[in-house]
C-alpha cells in the first residue's frame, strides 16, 4: 500500500498576487481535466515556486521533465529545499560514457558497444522507482531518460519481500529469495545491492536506501530488525517490519522466465 503522506511545502515566502493567480488557474484547469497548459515567465520570476505550490495543492505525484542533466540537477535541489519531508527523486541517464555499436563498411571495421555506468546515479534511479511504487508524496525530477522502458513496475512491486519481527523465515530461504531479487552475497565488499550472513545475523544493503538493515535471528525466527551505519554497523534505529525490494529494476517471475526459455530453445 502506498504511503498517504501529504506534500508539505516549506518556504519563508508567500506567493505574490501574480503567482497566486497562476497557481489557482493551473490547479483549476487540472481539476477540470485540461492536460495542456503553459506557464510563461522570465528567468527569476518564480516559476519553480509556482509549480511547487501547484504540486502541494493538488497533492499528487509529479514528474518534472528537463531537457538536460544540468537543469534537472538544479531543479532537483530546488524541489528538495521546498519539500524536505517528502520524496524528491532524481532520474537521469546513468551513462558517463556510451558508444553504440557500429559498422564502417568502407573499412570493414566493426566497433563494439562501450558503456561506463555511474553507480551513484543508478542508485538515484532505483530510489526514484522505489518511491514511485511505494509513495504518493513523490516528485521525480528527470531528463528525457525517463521515457525509456526500465521494466514492469508490477513485477518489481510483486517481488517485494516483507519481513516482520516475530515471523519465521529460515536463513536459507531468505538467502535464496535475496539472490533471486538480484542481491549479491558478499562478506567482504558490503556495498548497495549486496547482503552478508554472519551466524544468526543478516545485513542487507538496499540500493535505493542510504542505510542497510540488520536482521537478528533466534533459530528461524526474526528477533530484531535494525537500521545500521554501512561502515561501522552501529545501530541507528529499530523497526518492527521492513519491505525489501529488488536490487535491480528488471525482475521477472519464474513463470515468465520459463516461457522465455521455452521459446529460445530450438
N, C-alpha and C positions, 0 to 999 in steps of 0.2 A: 504494500500500500504506500502511495506517495505521501510525503510529508505535506501537511496542510498549513505550514507556517506562512505568514503573510510578509510581503515586502515592507521593509522599514527604511525609508529614505532619511538619511541623516545629513543635514546641511544647516549652516548658520544663516543662510539666506532664504528669502521667500520669493516666489515668482513675481516678476514685475507685472503691471497690468497687461502689457502685450503678450508676455509669456503665459499668463493665466488664460487669456483669450485663446491662444493656440492650444494649450493643454485641454481646455474644455471642448473645443471644436474637434480635436483629434479623438478624444475619448468618446464623444457623442457619435461621431461618424463610424468608429469601430463597432460600437454597440448597435448601430443601425445596420451593420453588415457591409459597410463600404470597405473594400480591401485595397484601395489605392489612394494614397494621399502624399502630398509633397510639402515639406516644411522648409521654407526659404529663410535665409539669414546670413549676414556677413560673418566673417571669422570673428569669434569672440562675443557673439550675440547670445550665447547660452543655449544652443540647440541641443547639446547633450543633456543639459539640465532639464530642458523641456521634456525630452524623451524619458529621463529618469522619473519625473513626476507622472508622466503618462503611464509608465510601467507600474508604478505604485498604485495608481488609482484603478487601473484595470485588474491588477493583481493576477496576471497571467504569466506563464513562462515566456521569455522573449529571446529572439535571435537577432543579434546586431551584426550585420554583414558589412565587412570592409573590403576594399579592392586591393589592399596590400597588408603585409605583416606589420609594417611600421605604424600605420594608422590604427590597426587592430590592437597593437600593444598599448598605444596611447589611450584608446577608448577603454580597454580592459582595466587600466589603472584608474581611470576616472570613475568608472562604474563601481569598482571595488571601494573607492572612497565614499561614494554615495550610499552603497549597500554593504557595510561591513558585516552585518549579521545574516546576510543571505548568500546564496551560492552564485558567485560571479566567476565564470569559467572562460578559458582561453582555448580556442580550437583553430590551429593553423597547420599548414603542411609541416611534417616532421623531417623533411629532407633538407640537410645542409648543402648537399650536392646531389644532382641527379643527371645522369647521362643515359638517355634512352638507347636501346639497341638500334643499330643502323647498318645498312649495306651500301658500299660505294661501288657500283658496277664498273665504273671506269678503271678502278684499280683492283677490282675483285677482292675487296677488303671488307671483312665483317667486324663490326665494333660491338663488343658485348655491353650489356647494360651495367652501369655502375651507380651505386647509391650509397650515401652516407647519412644514416638516420640519427637525429638528435634525440637522445634518450629522455632528456628533461622535457622536451616538447611532447614526446609521446606520452609521458605521464600526464601532462596537461590535457591532452586529448582524451585519455582514458577517464580522467576525473570529470571532464565535461560530459562524456557519455554516461557515466555512472550517475551524475546529478540529474541529467535529463530523464533518466529512467526512474529515479527514486524520489525526486523532489518536484514541487510545484513552484517554489520560490527560487527559480534559476534563471540567470541571464547568461547566455553563451555569446561571447564576442568572437567572431570567426572571420577568416578570409574565405575566398572562393573555394578553398579546400573542402569546405563542409558540403559541397554539392555532390561529392563522390561517395560511393557506397562504402560503408565501414562494417557491413554485416547486419544481420537481422536482430533488432533490439529485443524481439520476442525470445529468441534463443538465448541472448545474453541474460535477460531477466529470469528466464526459466531455469538457467543453470546456477542461480544464486544458491548459496549453501547457508541456511540459518543454523546458528549454534547458540545454545542456551545453557546457562548454569543448571546442573541437575539432570540434563539429558544424557542418554547413553549413546556414545559414538566411538566405537573401537578405533584405536590409533591406526591400525592397518587400513580400515575403511576410510578414515579421514585422509590419510596419505594418498590413497588411490583416487579419491574424489578430487583432491587438490591437483594431482598430476593431470587428471582428465580436464581440469579447468585451466591447464597450461601453466601451472606454477612449477618452478624448478626446485627440486630438493637439493640443498647445498648447506653444509655445515660451516664452511669457511668463508664464503662470499655471500653474506646476507644482504641482498640488495632488493629493491622493489621488484615484485613478481617472483619471489622465492619463499621457501619455508625451510625450517630446520626442526629436527626432533632430537631432544636430549632427555633420555629416560622418560619421565612422565610429563615432560614439558614440550609444548609445540609452539614455535613462534612463526607467525605468518605476516609477511610484509606485502600488503595490498598495493599495487602500483598506483592506485588512484587516491591513496591516503598518505598523510605525512608521517604517521606513526604506525608501527606494527602492532599486532595484538599477540598476547601470550595466553595460551590455554594451559591450565594446570589440571592434570588428571588424577583421579583416585580410582585405580582399576580402569574400567571402560567408561567411567562417568566423568563429565566435565565438572570440576570442582570450583574453578575460578577463571574469570576472563579479565585480563588487564590490558590497557594500552601502555606501551613501553617506549622508552627512548631507543632509537635504532642503533646507536653506538654503545651506550653504556648498559642498556637493558633495564634501566631504572624505571620503576613504576610511575606512570603519570596519573592514571585514573582506573577505577574498577567499574565494570559494567555487568549487567545481568544477562545480556544477549547481544549478539552481533550477527550481521549478514555478510558473508563473503561472496564477492562477485568474481567472475573470471578474470584472469590476468591479461587476456587479450580480447579484442572486440570480436574477432572471428571465432565463434564457437559453434559446434554442431552436436546434436544428439546422436546416439548410436544408430538409430533408425535411418537418419539422413546419410550418415557415413556409409552404412551397409548398402543403401540404394545406389549411392555414387560409385562404390567399389564394384558392384554387380554390373554397372553399365560400362565401366572402364575395362573390365576383364574381357578377353576375346571369347 
